[in-house]
Amino acid sequence: VKRYEGLFILNSAAKEDGIKDTLDKISADITAAGGKVETVQKMDRKAYARVADKKHTAGFYANVIFTSAPAAIAALRSKFALNEEVFRVIFTSSPEPKPAK
């Protein structure tokens, strides 16, 4: 079991209420794949530096830290690629938090 950080860029078509629902679905998908969500940090709406599609010029960013088996990451990546509410997702390894002294 490794610790991962997922940076999610959500479609800007959703409203503030829809963002919370989408993040709840993402957390449920990670849990269903055998992972355990530690934190969900919702960030602001940001404009894209390079616009790929005129309909989507900005997106809501969210950071999800979770633990999961390495084999589940590929399944999660393909599941979120099919989700139209998720514009992009990037998974990276996250170091263990250092204990406070």
Buried (B, 14 or more C-beta within 10 A) or exposed (E): EEBBBBBBBBBBEBEEEBBEEBBEEBBEBBEEBBBEBBEBEBEEEEEBEEEEEEEBEBBBBBBBBBBBEEEBBEBBEEBBEEBEBBBBBEBEEBEEEEEEE
